[in-house]
Amino acid sequence: MLPYIIRRLLISIPVVIVASIVLFWFVSISTDPTARLAQSRDPGLVERERERLGLDDPLTVQYGNWATDFVRGDWGESFISRRGVSTEIWNALKNTMKLIFWAIGICVIVSVLIGVFSAVRQYSALDYTFTTASFIGLSIPTFFFALLSIHFLTTELRDLLNWEDPLFYSVGINSADDKSFLDFLRHAALPVLTLSVQLIAGWSRYQRAAMLDVLGADYIRTARAKGVPRRKVIFKHALRNALIPLTTVMAVDIGALFGGLIVTEFIFAWPGMGRLFVNAIVQGDTAIVLPWMVVVATFIIGFNLLADVMYGVLDPRIRY
């Protein structure tokens, strides 16, 4: 397994390099960092800024200079906030990871339980209920569910309980005068719920389909014929193999989540990667856009590698 991991890591390096080249080229031809200076009364300001940023150099030279600085940890300075890009991205990434940590933990447990139960109790009343709920969860737009949760779980719930403050907050990551963990949970509850709905709906369907496929396999029928206890057949033999397809889907989805939950973070004013990206695009802050894209691409590649490693853990027959 270790040689395989090392080999995949070495293969991932040129993939990241190619991704950075494509992203650099795309950002370079689609954005102009000096566009915000076009209305300046100083006629030479744009030329001086382009020279300072090295935009007059050939594209290959620009990429070489940028890549060298990026690898060294010098990601430049934001055009708007004048703070270091690495600091901006790291702060946003930490906030996004807080959402991902809680949401993924909840989604994995709930999705697997629903998928296993629906497969074992196929065509039961609860199976139909979970199926209907999954289709509804997949159909509701994220922004609409977020607005519904804000209305019912903040305003309506506060009025129902006749409380002065709502049970859950819908703006920001913490209150101005309260930095406690409980206050964080009250702020994170609605964004985590909004994120979890569609993930649980999709993952539980994958888990149900994979579990049904495994339960019909010959080795499962053989285990039952030998008198292996039903619980052991389901959780030791069937579930472990049924997790392999779900692992692939989860790895891709989780890797993409590190790019930020653009709709969720914007609605709940959560200072994460998604909100940072939107603000950078709107304000023309290209110094943030390119490193942001490279960081997200790296996470996606890394989680795909993690999925491959998990195959061998879940199924001993898989050897690399």
N, C-alpha and C positions, 0 to 999 in steps of 0.2 A: 504493500500500500504506500509506504513512504517514497519509493522511487517514482511511483505514479504521480504522487502529489508534487514532488519536485519537478517532474517532467511537465506537468500541467502548469505549474507556476512559471517555468521557463517559456512555455508556449504563450502564456498570457501576456508576457512583457511586450512582444511585438504587436499583439492585438491592441494593447493600450496605446502603443506608439502610433499605430495606424489610425486608431480612433482619434487621438489628439491631433494628428495631421489633418484629417477630414474636418474635425470641428474647428480648427484654427482657420482653415481655408474658408469654411462656411461663414464664420463670424466676420472674417476680414472683408469678404465681398458683400455682406449684407448689412453691415453697420459702419458708421463713421464716428469715432470718438470725438471729433472736432465739430460735429454738426451743431452742437449746442452753442458754439461760439460764432456761428454765422452772422448773428445780428449784432455782434460787437462793433463799437465805433472805431476800434483799433484795426486798421486794414491789414496789418502784419501779424495779428495775434494768431490767426489760424495757421499761417506758415510756420511760425515759431513753435506752436504746439505740436504740429506734425513732425517737425524736426526733433523736438524733445522726445516724442514717443517713438521715433524711428520709423514712421509710416512712409517715409520717402524711400526707404530701402526696398530691395526686391523681397518678394514674399518669402522666399527660402531663407533669406538672411533674417527676416523678422521672426520666422518660426524658430530658427536656430537660437536666436537670442532669448526668445521667450521660453523655449524648452529648457535651456541651460539654467535660467533663473528659476524656473518652476521646480526643477529637480533639486536645486540648492535650497528651496524653501522660500525664495523671494518671489512672491506672487504679485507683487506690485501694490499699488495704492488705489483705493476707490476714487473715481473722479468726483463723486458727490460728497461722501462723508469724509474723505481724506484720511480714512483709517486703513490699516493694512487689510488686503483682501483675504489673506489667510485667517486673520482674526475674525473678520465678518463671516466667512464661511464656517469656521469652527464653532462660533457661537450659535449660528443658525442650525448647524448639524446637530449640536448637543440638544437643542430644543426639539428638533424633529425626532431624534432618537428616543426622547422621553415618550413621545406619542407612540412610536413604533413598538417600543418595549412592552407597554401595557396592551396595546391593541393586538399584537401578534400573540402574546401569551394567552389572551382571552380567545382569540380566533382559532388557534390551533386546538385547544382543548374542546371548545364548543363544536367546532366543525367535525372533528374526529368522532366525538360522541354522537352527534346527529347522524353523520354518515354511516357509522356502524349500526346504530339502532334502526335506521331506515332500511338498511340492507338485510339485517337479521329479521326484522318485522315487515318485510316487503308487502305492500298493498294493505297494510293495516291503516286504521284511522289516523294514527299519529304520523305514519309515513306520508299519507296524503296531506296532512296538515303541514309537515315540514317542507314538502315539495311546493305547496302553494305559497308558504311564507318565503321560500327561497326565490321563487319567481317574482314575488312582489318586491323583495329586497333588491334583486337585480334590475328591476324595472324603474324603481324610484331614483330620479336624478340625485346626485350627492347634495347639490345646493338646496334642493327642495326638502330633503330629509333633514338637513342641518337647520333650515328655517323652522320646520315643524318641531324639532327637538327644542329649539330656543323658545318657541312660543309656549309649548305645553309643559316643558320641564323647568322653565324659569318663571315666566309670568303667571301662567295658569296654576302651576303647582304652588307658587308663593301665595296667590290669592286663596287657593283652596285650604292651605294650612294656616292662613291668616298670619304669616310671618312678615317681619319687617324686611329681612334680606332673603333672597332666593336660596334654595338648597344648592343649586348649581349655577355657576357663573358662565357667561357666554363671550367674554372679552378678555384677551390676554392670558398670561401664564401664571401670574400671581397678583394679589391685591397690592396696592401701594404701601399699605401699612401692615401687611401680614405675609410673611415669607415661609410659613409653616408648611409641612408636608400635607396636612389636611386641606389647607387652602389650595395647594397645588392640585390635589385630587378633585376638589370642587370645580376648578377651572378645566381640568383635563377630561372630566367625565363625558361631556357632550362631544368634543372632538374625537375621543376614542370611540364613543358609540357610533358616531357618523362614519368613521373609518371602518369599524368592525362589521357593519350591516352587510355591505356588498361582499366583503371578504368571506364572511361566514356563509353567505348565500352561495357563492361560487365554490368555495373549497368543500363545503358539505356535499355538494352535488358530485364533485370529483371523487370524494371519498366513498360515497354510496355506490357509484358506478364501479370503482375499482374493487370494492368489497364484494359486490355481487359477482363480478368476474372471477375473483379468487374463490369464493364459496362454491362455485360450480366446477372447480378444478378437480382432477382425478385424485390428487394426494389428500384433498380435504375429504372426499368420499371414502378414501381408504382409511383415514384416521377415524372417521365416524364408524366405519364397519368394524374396526378393531376395538371399539368401545371407549375411545378417548373421550373424557368428559367434554360436554358441549362448551363450557366456558374456556377450557384450554384450547379447543379447536379454534374458537373465534379469536381469542386474544393473543395466543402464542403462535399459531400457524397461519391463520388468515390475515389478521390485522397487520402483522409485520410485513408481509408481502404486498398488501394493499396500500401501504404507505408510500411505496416507491413512486407511483404516478403523481400522488399528491406532493411529494417532495420536489419534483420538477417544477410544478406550478407555483408552489410556495417560494422556491428560490428565485424565480423570475420576478414574481410580484414583490417580494420583500426587497430585492435589490433595487427595483424601480422606486419603491417607497422612499428610499434615501434621497431621491431627488426632490422630496417634499410633496406634501399633499396640497397642491395649489389651491383648489377650491375650498377644502376644509380649513386650511390655515388662513386664507383670506377672509372667510366669513367670520371665524372666531378670533381674528387678529392675533393669531399665534405666530410668534417671531421665529419661524423655521425656514427650511431651505426653499420651500415653495414660495413663500411670501418674499424672501430675499430675491429670488429669480424674477418674479413679476415686477417688483420695484426696480430691479436693475434694467429690465427690458423697457419699462415705461420711461425711466429717467435716462436711458441711453448709456448706462454705466457698463460699458463693454469690458472694463477691467475685471468685473466680477463674473460676467456671463461665461467666459471661456474657462477659467478655473472651475467654476461650478459644474459645467458640462463634463470636464475631465474627471472630477471627483465622482460624479454620478455614474459615469461609464465604468470607472474602476470598481465601484461597489457592485454593479450588475455583473461584471466579469467575475468578481470574487465570489459572489453568491452562486453563480453557475458552477464554479469549481467546487464549492461546498456541497452542492447537490450531487455532483458526481462522486464525491467522497462518501456521502451518506448512502449511496446505492450499495456500496460494499459493506457498510455497517448493517444495513437492514436485511440484505440478502447475502449470506456467506458464499453462495454459489458464484457471485460476481467477483472476479479477480482480474486485476489489471497487470 
